[in-house]
């Protein structure tokens, strides 16, 4: 083979036992190679590579005969294609019974919203109109799922409207999920499970030693023990639980302790349970003079990814932050690219219906009235604008030709908003994201190896 070179979109990540992964960030392909070969390829040297290995690298476009200009054109085309797929994919619909919450999380992004937003709990009439709007957004989609969000969706004050939503959603063929702090989950026990609220998204802030300092209950109550008790209750009812672990510097150092606790509770072995890590970040409620303490405790996603990528025990227990990790894991596992373009809500069709009747394109921006896309309560409901900014993030990176645009999507639009007051500026750092990519790729590989080792007959 002549005229070959290492692709401009090739990235190399450590694997296990003297091996490494060679990945192409344009085509989402991955090849396992010897660690020494990865170092040689990273230096652009193809000399002496075994013919069979070289052929597999060419097949995965890690090594290519394409000129750089042709590669960049292919990458631009893939960015546009992913945007089209994302805009045509099923929407993610969130319904907010209230902005209120009875916990006082130190870093909550909604503190400012609650100070300026009158307390309103969604009535059954408004909830019915919200489901009408959701049905219109779904159209002919077979996958029809609504996630209850907040504030705290499952607070004691919301019991009546949530019970109504469970019944009405079931009649309409809509599956119901809920994002919850789980402090009051016992009040909803009868509504949990396949016939009601099928899945829960529950956040913890590490083990009790860190969680109880960050996620504070009514009258200063410690919340970790009760939340974990309620997680077990939900699983016993047949509800799926996806746990989000918010990570700052202190939580990062306690991940092993949390992993052992989840294992001792039997959660890691429960097929209905999964957990992922997400970096904490300064929110609009904290930027400025009040953010200094929080900022000093924050870690970048690259540090979180490096910790996962360096430990099979952690990588097998926790996934990384889904908007980024899931795309990288798909490449590592040889799966088709996910139908997303930019970052998080910028990457897929998202509709958020708040208790006042407003429609928003992002859960983090709900309540920021400048981003409202109309009302679902009028005689002429707001048009579905959920695809309007789907690939807005990747558009910001396209001209720069960043080889990670399909995985980073220019970072979180809310992060940009918190710092600049607008969502257009990218919030990522390309060098930092390369470290995130490498760490998550290593973590996804370690997770795959661990799962394969547990299969019968392995």
PAKOL-843322 format. One record per residue (C-alpha): x, y, z; residue in three letters; residue number from 1. Coordinates in Angstrom, 2 decimals. Layout:
BEGIN
<pt <X,Y,Z>,ALA,NUM>,
...
This chain:
BEGIN
<pt <0.00,0.00,0.00>,UNK,1>,
<pt <1.46,3.31,-1.07>,UNK,2>,
<pt <0.66,6.93,-0.34>,UNK,3>,
<pt <-0.64,6.10,3.14>,UNK,4>,
<pt <-0.56,8.38,6.18>,UNK,5>,
<pt <-2.10,8.52,9.63>,UNK,6>,
<pt <-5.48,10.23,9.45>,UNK,7>,
<pt <-5.84,13.74,10.83>,UNK,8>,
<pt <-8.84,12.36,12.76>,UNK,9>,
<pt <-6.92,9.53,14.45>,UNK,10>,
<pt <-6.80,9.50,18.25>,UNK,11>,
<pt <-5.05,6.94,20.45>,UNK,12>,
<pt <-6.16,5.83,23.91>,UNK,13>,
<pt <-4.65,3.29,26.34>,UNK,14>,
<pt <-6.59,0.06,26.76>,UNK,15>,
<pt <-5.44,-2.82,29.01>,UNK,16>,
<pt <-2.61,-5.38,29.11>,UNK,17>,
<pt <-0.23,-3.58,26.77>,UNK,18>,
<pt <-2.84,-2.70,24.17>,UNK,19>,
<pt <-4.31,0.59,22.97>,UNK,20>,
<pt <-7.24,1.83,20.93>,UNK,21>,
<pt <-6.87,3.68,17.66>,UNK,22>,
<pt <-10.04,5.67,16.88>,UNK,23>,
<pt <-11.21,7.82,14.00>,UNK,24>,
<pt <-13.35,10.74,15.20>,UNK,25>,
<pt <-14.91,11.33,11.78>,UNK,26>,
<pt <-16.22,7.84,11.04>,UNK,27>,
<pt <-16.57,6.56,14.63>,UNK,28>,
<pt <-14.35,3.51,14.08>,UNK,29>,
<pt <-11.96,1.84,16.52>,UNK,30>,
<pt <-9.20,-0.78,16.27>,UNK,31>,
<pt <-7.30,-2.44,19.10>,UNK,32>,
<pt <-3.54,-2.24,18.52>,UNK,33>,
<pt <-0.38,-3.05,20.50>,UNK,34>,
<pt <0.65,-0.18,22.76>,UNK,35>,
<pt <3.98,0.20,20.96>,UNK,36>,
<pt <2.19,0.46,17.60>,UNK,37>,
<pt <-0.09,3.18,18.98>,UNK,38>,
<pt <2.94,5.23,19.99>,UNK,39>,
<pt <4.45,4.75,16.56>,UNK,40>,
<pt <1.20,5.75,14.83>,UNK,41>,
<pt <0.77,8.78,17.06>,UNK,42>,
<pt <4.16,9.95,15.76>,UNK,43>,
<pt <2.94,9.46,12.18>,UNK,44>,
<pt <5.30,6.54,11.54>,UNK,45>,
<pt <3.97,3.57,9.51>,UNK,46>,
<pt <7.31,1.82,9.00>,UNK,47>,
<pt <7.42,-1.87,9.81>,UNK,48>,
<pt <3.78,-2.32,10.82>,UNK,49>,
<pt <2.56,-5.89,10.19>,UNK,50>,
<pt <0.56,-6.08,6.93>,UNK,51>,
<pt <-2.56,-7.49,8.66>,UNK,52>,
<pt <-2.55,-4.70,11.26>,UNK,53>,
<pt <-1.97,-2.09,8.57>,UNK,54>,
<pt <-4.91,-3.46,6.56>,UNK,55>,
<pt <-7.24,-3.24,9.59>,UNK,56>,
<pt <-6.09,0.34,10.23>,UNK,57>,
<pt <-6.83,1.28,6.62>,UNK,58>,
<pt <-10.24,-0.41,6.85>,UNK,59>,
<pt <-11.09,1.72,9.88>,UNK,60>,
<pt <-9.67,4.90,8.28>,UNK,61>,
<pt <-7.08,5.27,11.04>,UNK,62>,
<pt <-4.54,5.09,8.23>,UNK,63>,
<pt <-5.69,6.59,4.94>,UNK,64>,
<pt <-4.68,7.55,1.42>,UNK,65>,
<pt <-7.18,10.41,1.38>,UNK,66>,
<pt <-5.68,13.90,1.12>,UNK,67>,
<pt <-6.32,16.14,4.18>,UNK,68>,
<pt <-8.74,18.30,2.18>,UNK,69>,
<pt <-10.85,15.27,1.30>,UNK,70>,
<pt <-10.92,14.18,4.94>,UNK,71>,
<pt <-12.07,17.61,6.08>,UNK,72>,
<pt <-14.81,17.58,3.45>,UNK,73>,
<pt <-15.98,14.16,4.65>,UNK,74>,
<pt <-16.01,15.46,8.23>,UNK,75>,
<pt <-18.14,18.49,7.29>,UNK,76>,
<pt <-20.52,16.15,5.50>,UNK,77>,
<pt <-20.80,13.93,8.55>,UNK,78>,
<pt <-21.57,16.94,10.74>,UNK,79>,
<pt <-24.41,17.91,8.41>,UNK,80>,
<pt <-25.69,14.32,8.19>,UNK,81>,
<pt <-25.77,13.91,11.98>,UNK,82>,
<pt <-27.71,17.17,12.26>,UNK,83>,
<pt <-30.34,15.91,9.82>,UNK,84>,
<pt <-30.65,12.61,11.69>,UNK,85>,
<pt <-30.95,14.40,15.04>,UNK,86>,
<pt <-33.68,16.73,13.79>,UNK,87>,
<pt <-35.65,13.73,12.50>,UNK,88>,
<pt <-35.25,11.68,15.71>,UNK,89>,
<pt <-37.93,11.23,18.41>,UNK,90>,
<pt <-38.14,14.26,20.75>,UNK,91>,
<pt <-37.26,14.21,24.42>,UNK,92>,
<pt <-40.21,15.69,26.31>,UNK,93>,
<pt <-40.01,16.96,29.91>,UNK,94>,
<pt <-43.01,18.06,31.97>,UNK,95>,
<pt <-42.50,20.22,35.08>,UNK,96>,
<pt <-45.28,20.02,37.71>,UNK,97>,
<pt <-43.54,22.82,39.67>,UNK,98>,
<pt <-40.31,24.78,40.03>,UNK,99>,
<pt <-40.39,24.25,43.81>,UNK,100>,
<pt <-38.02,21.92,45.65>,UNK,101>,
<pt <-37.74,21.02,49.34>,UNK,102>,
<pt <-34.00,20.23,49.26>,UNK,103>,
<pt <-31.26,22.86,49.33>,UNK,104>,
<pt <-28.48,21.60,47.11>,UNK,105>,
<pt <-25.46,23.86,47.41>,UNK,106>,
<pt <-24.86,24.18,43.67>,UNK,107>,
<pt <-28.45,24.15,42.32>,UNK,108>,
<pt <-28.87,26.11,39.07>,UNK,109>,
<pt <-32.50,26.96,39.91>,UNK,110>,
<pt <-31.91,29.01,43.08>,UNK,111>,
<pt <-32.20,32.25,41.12>,UNK,112>,
<pt <-35.27,31.09,39.19>,UNK,113>,
<pt <-37.11,30.20,42.38>,UNK,114>,
<pt <-36.35,33.60,43.87>,UNK,115>,
<pt <-37.99,35.37,40.92>,UNK,116>,
<pt <-40.68,32.88,39.87>,UNK,117>,
<pt <-44.03,32.76,41.70>,UNK,118>,
<pt <-44.71,29.33,43.19>,UNK,119>,
<pt <-47.14,27.50,40.87>,UNK,120>,
<pt <-48.14,23.84,41.02>,UNK,121>,
<pt <-49.53,22.49,37.75>,UNK,122>,
<pt <-53.27,21.82,37.84>,UNK,123>,
<pt <-54.85,18.75,36.24>,UNK,124>,
<pt <-56.30,20.98,33.51>,UNK,125>,
<pt <-52.88,22.37,32.63>,UNK,126>,
<pt <-51.33,18.90,32.89>,UNK,127>,
<pt <-53.89,17.61,30.38>,UNK,128>,
<pt <-52.99,20.40,27.96>,UNK,129>,
<pt <-49.32,19.61,28.42>,UNK,130>,
<pt <-49.96,15.99,27.44>,UNK,131>,
<pt <-52.03,17.17,24.47>,UNK,132>,
<pt <-49.05,19.22,23.33>,UNK,133>,
<pt <-46.68,16.29,23.92>,UNK,134>,
<pt <-48.87,14.06,21.75>,UNK,135>,
<pt <-48.77,16.64,18.97>,UNK,136>,
<pt <-44.96,16.79,19.23>,UNK,137>,
<pt <-44.68,12.98,19.11>,UNK,138>,
<pt <-46.92,12.72,16.05>,UNK,139>,
<pt <-46.63,9.20,14.64>,UNK,140>,
<pt <-43.62,8.27,16.77>,UNK,141>,
<pt <-43.96,4.89,18.43>,UNK,142>,
<pt <-41.47,5.79,21.17>,UNK,143>,
<pt <-43.55,8.13,23.31>,UNK,144>,
<pt <-42.02,8.95,26.67>,UNK,145>,
<pt <-42.39,11.94,29.01>,UNK,146>,
<pt <-40.03,12.66,31.90>,UNK,147>,
<pt <-41.36,14.52,34.96>,UNK,148>,
<pt <-38.86,17.21,35.93>,UNK,149>,
<pt <-38.58,20.08,38.40>,UNK,150>,
<pt <-37.84,21.67,40.83>,UNK,151>,
<pt <-38.72,18.41,42.47>,UNK,152>,
<pt <-41.24,16.51,40.38>,UNK,153>,
<pt <-42.15,14.05,43.15>,UNK,154>,
<pt <-42.54,16.46,46.07>,UNK,155>,
<pt <-45.43,15.96,48.53>,UNK,156>,
<pt <-47.29,18.94,47.02>,UNK,157>,
<pt <-47.29,17.36,43.55>,UNK,158>,
<pt <-48.88,14.03,44.50>,UNK,159>,
<pt <-52.35,14.80,43.06>,UNK,160>,
<pt <-51.19,16.04,39.66>,UNK,161>,
<pt <-48.59,13.26,39.30>,UNK,162>,
<pt <-51.27,10.66,40.02>,UNK,163>,
<pt <-53.43,12.28,37.34>,UNK,164>,
<pt <-50.51,12.25,34.90>,UNK,165>,
<pt <-49.84,8.56,35.53>,UNK,166>,
<pt <-53.41,7.66,34.62>,UNK,167>,
<pt <-53.73,10.01,31.65>,UNK,168>,
<pt <-50.34,9.11,30.19>,UNK,169>,
<pt <-51.15,5.41,30.37>,UNK,170>,
<pt <-54.45,6.01,28.52>,UNK,171>,
<pt <-52.56,7.86,25.78>,UNK,172>,
<pt <-49.87,5.21,25.41>,UNK,173>,
<pt <-47.17,7.50,26.81>,UNK,174>,
<pt <-44.51,6.03,29.07>,UNK,175>,
<pt <-43.72,8.07,32.18>,UNK,176>,
<pt <-40.33,8.62,33.80>,UNK,177>,
<pt <-39.29,11.03,36.57>,UNK,178>,
<pt <-36.19,12.98,37.55>,UNK,179>,
<pt <-36.21,13.13,41.35>,UNK,180>,
<pt <-34.06,13.66,44.44>,UNK,181>,
<pt <-35.95,10.63,45.88>,UNK,182>,
<pt <-36.25,12.15,49.39>,UNK,183>,
<pt <-40.05,11.79,49.27>,UNK,184>,
<pt <-40.21,8.75,47.01>,UNK,185>,
<pt <-42.01,6.63,49.62>,UNK,186>,
<pt <-45.07,8.88,49.13>,UNK,187>,
<pt <-45.21,7.63,45.52>,UNK,188>,
<pt <-44.55,3.94,46.14>,UNK,189>,
<pt <-47.89,2.81,44.67>,UNK,190>,
<pt <-47.20,4.73,41.43>,UNK,191>,
<pt <-43.76,3.20,40.82>,UNK,192>,
<pt <-43.16,0.38,38.37>,UNK,193>,
<pt <-44.05,-0.73,34.84>,UNK,194>,
<pt <-47.71,0.35,35.12>,UNK,195>,
<pt <-46.89,3.85,36.38>,UNK,196>,
<pt <-43.58,5.70,36.66>,UNK,197>,
<pt <-41.36,3.19,34.88>,UNK,198>,
<pt <-37.97,4.82,35.40>,UNK,199>,
<pt <-36.29,7.24,37.79>,UNK,200>,
<pt <-33.30,9.52,37.40>,UNK,201>,
<pt <-31.85,10.01,40.89>,UNK,202>,
<pt <-28.90,12.26,41.75>,UNK,203>,
<pt <-26.40,11.67,44.56>,UNK,204>,
<pt <-23.24,13.59,45.37>,UNK,205>,
<pt <-20.90,10.74,46.21>,UNK,206>,
<pt <-21.10,8.68,49.41>,UNK,207>,
<pt <-22.74,10.00,52.58>,UNK,208>,
<pt <-19.59,11.87,53.67>,UNK,209>,
<pt <-19.76,14.22,50.66>,UNK,210>,
<pt <-23.43,13.93,49.69>,UNK,211>,
<pt <-24.82,15.14,53.01>,UNK,212>,
<pt <-22.73,18.33,52.82>,UNK,213>,
<pt <-23.98,19.19,49.33>,UNK,214>,
<pt <-27.56,17.89,49.19>,UNK,215>,
<pt <-29.27,19.21,52.32>,UNK,216>,
<pt <-32.75,18.16,53.41>,UNK,217>,
<pt <-35.52,20.08,55.19>,UNK,218>,
<pt <-34.34,21.58,58.47>,UNK,219>,
<pt <-30.77,20.57,57.62>,UNK,220>,
<pt <-31.56,16.84,57.50>,UNK,221>,
<pt <-29.01,14.39,56.13>,UNK,222>,
<pt <-30.44,12.87,52.98>,UNK,223>,
<pt <-28.11,10.12,51.73>,UNK,224>,
<pt <-29.45,7.22,53.79>,UNK,225>,
<pt <-33.10,7.97,53.01>,UNK,226>,
<pt <-32.43,8.44,49.30>,UNK,227>,
<pt <-30.62,5.10,49.05>,UNK,228>,
<pt <-33.42,3.39,50.96>,UNK,229>,
<pt <-35.90,4.81,48.46>,UNK,230>,
<pt <-33.75,3.69,45.52>,UNK,231>,
<pt <-34.00,0.14,46.80>,UNK,232>,
<pt <-37.75,0.59,47.24>,UNK,233>,
<pt <-38.14,1.71,43.61>,UNK,234>,
<pt <-36.11,-1.22,42.29>,UNK,235>,
<pt <-38.22,-3.64,44.33>,UNK,236>,
<pt <-41.30,-2.17,42.62>,UNK,237>,
<pt <-39.77,-2.94,39.21>,UNK,238>,
<pt <-38.86,0.65,38.31>,UNK,239>,
<pt <-35.57,1.28,36.54>,UNK,240>,
<pt <-33.18,3.62,38.35>,UNK,241>,
<pt <-30.46,5.59,36.64>,UNK,242>,
<pt <-28.21,7.29,39.19>,UNK,243>,
<pt <-26.35,10.48,38.37>,UNK,244>,
<pt <-23.30,11.08,40.55>,UNK,245>,
<pt <-22.32,14.76,40.55>,UNK,246>,
<pt <-18.55,14.98,40.91>,UNK,247>,
<pt <-16.39,17.71,42.40>,UNK,248>,
<pt <-12.84,17.31,43.70>,UNK,249>,
<pt <-13.95,15.72,46.98>,UNK,250>,
<pt <-16.41,13.32,45.33>,UNK,251>,
<pt <-13.76,12.30,42.78>,UNK,252>,
<pt <-11.57,11.04,45.62>,UNK,253>,
<pt <-14.50,9.12,47.13>,UNK,254>,
<pt <-15.70,7.26,44.03>,UNK,255>,
<pt <-14.17,3.99,45.22>,UNK,256>,
<pt <-16.05,4.28,48.49>,UNK,257>,
<pt <-19.32,4.96,46.69>,UNK,258>,
<pt <-18.71,2.07,44.31>,UNK,259>,
<pt <-18.18,-0.31,47.23>,UNK,260>,
<pt <-21.36,0.90,48.93>,UNK,261>,
<pt <-23.43,0.40,45.77>,UNK,262>,
<pt <-21.92,-3.06,45.38>,UNK,263>,
<pt <-22.60,-4.04,49.01>,UNK,264>,
<pt <-26.22,-2.94,48.57>,UNK,265>,
<pt <-26.56,-5.24,45.56>,UNK,266>,
<pt <-27.28,-2.32,43.24>,UNK,267>,
<pt <-24.44,-2.90,40.77>,UNK,268>,
<pt <-25.70,-6.44,40.18>,UNK,269>,
<pt <-29.32,-5.32,39.69>,UNK,270>,
<pt <-30.20,-5.21,35.95>,UNK,271>,
<pt <-32.65,-2.34,36.63>,UNK,272>,
<pt <-29.89,-0.11,38.05>,UNK,273>,
<pt <-27.18,1.92,36.33>,UNK,274>,
<pt <-24.98,4.83,37.38>,UNK,275>,
<pt <-22.99,7.54,35.63>,UNK,276>,
<pt <-20.72,10.42,36.60>,UNK,277>,
<pt <-21.20,14.08,35.71>,UNK,278>,
<pt <-18.88,16.98,36.51>,UNK,279>,
<pt <-20.29,19.81,38.61>,UNK,280>,
<pt <-19.98,23.28,37.10>,UNK,281>,
<pt <-20.64,26.85,38.11>,UNK,282>,
<pt <-24.23,27.77,37.37>,UNK,283>,
<pt <-25.93,31.08,36.69>,UNK,284>,
<pt <-26.95,31.10,40.35>,UNK,285>,
<pt <-23.30,31.02,41.44>,UNK,286>,
<pt <-21.19,32.91,38.91>,UNK,287>,
<pt <-19.75,36.08,40.34>,UNK,288>,
<pt <-18.90,36.83,43.96>,UNK,289>,
<pt <-20.80,33.86,45.36>,UNK,290>,
<pt <-19.06,31.21,43.26>,UNK,291>,
<pt <-15.54,31.21,44.71>,UNK,292>,
<pt <-15.98,28.33,47.16>,UNK,293>,
<pt <-17.75,26.15,44.59>,UNK,294>,
<pt <-15.22,26.98,41.87>,UNK,295>,
<pt <-12.28,25.92,44.02>,UNK,296>,
<pt <-13.80,22.45,44.46>,UNK,297>,
<pt <-14.62,21.83,40.80>,UNK,298>,
<pt <-12.80,19.40,38.52>,UNK,299>,
<pt <-12.83,19.33,34.74>,UNK,300>,
<pt <-14.46,16.47,32.86>,UNK,301>,
<pt <-11.01,15.46,31.67>,UNK,302>,
<pt <-10.00,14.64,35.26>,UNK,303>,
<pt <-13.19,12.63,35.76>,UNK,304>,
<pt <-12.59,10.74,32.49>,UNK,305>,
<pt <-8.97,10.03,33.42>,UNK,306>,
<pt <-10.06,8.54,36.76>,UNK,307>,
<pt <-12.54,6.23,35.02>,UNK,308>,
<pt <-10.12,5.34,32.25>,UNK,309>,
<pt <-7.46,4.29,34.75>,UNK,310>,
<pt <-9.60,1.92,36.84>,UNK,311>,
<pt <-11.52,-1.15,35.70>,UNK,312>,
<pt <-13.38,-1.26,39.06>,UNK,313>,
<pt <-14.72,2.25,38.52>,UNK,314>,
<pt <-15.26,1.92,34.76>,UNK,315>,
<pt <-17.34,-1.22,35.28>,UNK,316>,
<pt <-19.50,0.51,37.90>,UNK,317>,
<pt <-19.95,3.97,36.36>,UNK,318>,
<pt <-20.37,5.33,32.86>,UNK,319>,
<pt <-19.17,8.83,32.07>,UNK,320>,
<pt <-21.29,11.91,31.42>,UNK,321>,
<pt <-23.79,10.63,28.79>,UNK,322>,
<pt <-23.78,13.54,26.27>,UNK,323>,
<pt <-20.11,12.78,25.63>,UNK,324>,
<pt <-19.40,9.30,26.99>,UNK,325>,
<pt <-22.24,7.52,25.17>,UNK,326>,
<pt <-20.99,8.67,21.76>,UNK,327>,
<pt <-17.42,7.60,22.49>,UNK,328>,
<pt <-18.59,4.26,23.89>,UNK,329>,
<pt <-20.59,3.61,20.70>,UNK,330>,
<pt <-17.39,3.98,18.67>,UNK,331>,
<pt <-15.43,1.74,21.05>,UNK,332>,
<pt <-18.15,-0.94,20.88>,UNK,333>,
<pt <-18.47,-0.74,17.10>,UNK,334>,
<pt <-22.07,0.48,17.30>,UNK,335>,
<pt <-23.79,2.97,14.94>,UNK,336>,
<pt <-23.41,6.65,15.87>,UNK,337>,
<pt <-26.12,8.00,18.18>,UNK,338>,
<pt <-28.77,10.29,16.61>,UNK,339>,
<pt <-27.37,13.45,18.20>,UNK,340>,
<pt <-25.39,16.37,16.86>,UNK,341>,
<pt <-24.38,19.05,19.39>,UNK,342>,
<pt <-24.08,18.83,23.17>,UNK,343>,
<pt <-26.97,17.67,25.41>,UNK,344>,
<pt <-30.14,19.66,24.54>,UNK,345>,
<pt <-28.21,21.22,21.66>,UNK,346>,
<pt <-27.78,17.72,20.29>,UNK,347>,
<pt <-31.31,16.36,20.10>,UNK,348>,
<pt <-34.90,17.57,19.91>,UNK,349>,
<pt <-35.90,18.66,23.42>,UNK,350>,
<pt <-39.23,20.05,24.62>,UNK,351>,
<pt <-39.71,21.29,28.20>,UNK,352>,
<pt <-43.24,22.16,29.38>,UNK,353>,
<pt <-43.27,24.26,32.55>,UNK,354>,
<pt <-46.14,24.76,35.04>,UNK,355>,
<pt <-46.93,28.25,33.72>,UNK,356>,
<pt <-47.58,26.99,30.20>,UNK,357>,
<pt <-44.24,28.02,28.68>,UNK,358>,
<pt <-42.26,25.84,26.27>,UNK,359>,
<pt <-38.44,25.69,26.48>,UNK,360>,
<pt <-35.74,23.90,24.43>,UNK,361>,
<pt <-33.52,22.94,27.40>,UNK,362>,
<pt <-34.15,21.80,30.99>,UNK,363>,
<pt <-31.38,24.04,32.33>,UNK,364>,
<pt <-32.90,27.09,30.65>,UNK,365>,
<pt <-36.46,26.47,31.87>,UNK,366>,
<pt <-37.63,29.57,33.72>,UNK,367>,
<pt <-35.28,31.85,31.79>,UNK,368>,
<pt <-38.18,33.53,29.99>,UNK,369>,
<pt <-36.00,34.96,27.22>,UNK,370>,
<pt <-35.61,31.40,25.90>,UNK,371>,
<pt <-39.33,30.49,26.02>,UNK,372>,
<pt <-40.66,29.37,22.64>,UNK,373>,
<pt <-44.30,30.26,23.28>,UNK,374>,
<pt <-47.10,28.67,25.30>,UNK,375>,
<pt <-48.87,25.34,25.06>,UNK,376>,
<pt <-52.02,26.79,26.70>,UNK,377>,
<pt <-53.32,29.08,23.95>,UNK,378>,
<pt <-55.88,28.26,21.29>,UNK,379>,
<pt <-52.98,28.13,18.86>,UNK,380>,
<pt <-50.30,26.14,20.70>,UNK,381>,
<pt <-46.66,27.09,20.23>,UNK,382>,
<pt <-45.12,25.35,17.22>,UNK,383>,
<pt <-42.68,22.56,17.97>,UNK,384>,
<pt <-39.35,24.34,17.80>,UNK,385>,
<pt <-37.42,21.47,19.37>,UNK,386>,
<pt <-35.20,20.99,16.32>,UNK,387>,
<pt <-34.33,24.66,15.88>,UNK,388>,
<pt <-30.91,24.53,17.55>,UNK,389>,
<pt <-30.12,20.80,17.33>,UNK,390>,
<pt <-26.76,21.21,15.60>,UNK,391>,
<pt <-26.18,24.79,16.71>,UNK,392>,
<pt <-23.20,23.70,18.79>,UNK,393>,
<pt <-21.39,21.80,16.04>,UNK,394>,
<pt <-21.92,24.77,13.74>,UNK,395>,
<pt <-19.70,26.78,16.08>,UNK,396>,
<pt <-16.88,24.26,15.65>,UNK,397>,
<pt <-17.27,23.53,11.94>,UNK,398>,
<pt <-15.19,26.42,10.64>,UNK,399>,
<pt <-12.42,25.64,13.11>,UNK,400>,
<pt <-12.29,22.05,11.87>,UNK,401>,
<pt <-12.08,20.59,15.38>,UNK,402>,
<pt <-11.83,16.82,15.02>,UNK,403>,
<pt <-13.88,16.32,18.21>,UNK,404>,
<pt <-16.95,18.32,17.13>,UNK,405>,
<pt <-19.06,15.15,16.70>,UNK,406>,
<pt <-18.38,14.18,20.32>,UNK,407>,
<pt <-18.18,17.49,22.17>,UNK,408>,
<pt <-20.67,19.61,20.23>,UNK,409>,
<pt <-19.05,22.83,21.49>,UNK,410>,
<pt <-19.88,22.07,25.10>,UNK,411>,
<pt <-22.93,22.86,27.20>,UNK,412>,
<pt <-25.10,25.79,26.06>,UNK,413>,
<pt <-26.10,26.38,29.68>,UNK,414>,
<pt <-22.45,26.62,30.70>,UNK,415>,
<pt <-22.04,29.35,28.08>,UNK,416>,
<pt <-25.20,31.07,29.33>,UNK,417>,
<pt <-24.03,30.99,32.95>,UNK,418>,
<pt <-20.79,32.75,32.05>,UNK,419>,
<pt <-21.78,35.04,29.18>,UNK,420>,
<pt <-25.57,35.40,29.27>,UNK,421>,
<pt <-25.89,33.74,25.84>,UNK,422>,
<pt <-25.72,30.22,24.43>,UNK,423>,
<pt <-23.76,30.88,21.26>,UNK,424>,
<pt <-20.19,30.86,22.59>,UNK,425>,
<pt <-18.66,27.43,22.86>,UNK,426>,
<pt <-17.87,26.40,26.41>,UNK,427>,
<pt <-15.27,23.75,25.65>,UNK,428>,
<pt <-11.48,23.71,25.41>,UNK,429>,
<pt <-10.25,21.45,22.59>,UNK,430>,
<pt <-7.04,20.36,24.33>,UNK,431>,
<pt <-8.97,19.54,27.50>,UNK,432>,
<pt <-11.58,17.67,25.51>,UNK,433>,
<pt <-8.93,15.52,23.84>,UNK,434>,
<pt <-7.98,14.30,27.31>,UNK,435>,
<pt <-11.67,13.69,28.06>,UNK,436>,
<pt <-12.03,11.69,24.84>,UNK,437>,
<pt <-8.99,9.55,25.58>,UNK,438>,
<pt <-10.10,8.90,29.18>,UNK,439>,
<pt <-13.65,7.96,28.22>,UNK,440>,
<pt <-12.45,5.72,25.38>,UNK,441>,
<pt <-10.22,3.85,27.84>,UNK,442>,
<pt <-13.09,3.62,30.34>,UNK,443>,
<pt <-15.55,2.29,27.76>,UNK,444>,
<pt <-13.01,-0.34,26.70>,UNK,445>,
<pt <-12.38,-1.40,30.30>,UNK,446>,
<pt <-16.14,-1.66,30.85>,UNK,447>,
<pt <-16.55,-3.82,27.76>,UNK,448>,
<pt <-13.75,-6.16,28.82>,UNK,449>,
<pt <-15.27,-6.47,32.32>,UNK,450>,
<pt <-18.73,-7.25,30.92>,UNK,451>,
<pt <-17.33,-9.85,28.52>,UNK,452>,
<pt <-15.47,-11.56,31.37>,UNK,453>,
<pt <-18.76,-11.97,33.29>,UNK,454>,
<pt <-20.63,-13.68,30.46>,UNK,455>,
<pt <-21.28,-17.41,30.85>,UNK,456>,
<pt <-18.50,-19.47,29.33>,UNK,457>,
<pt <-16.05,-16.56,29.22>,UNK,458>,
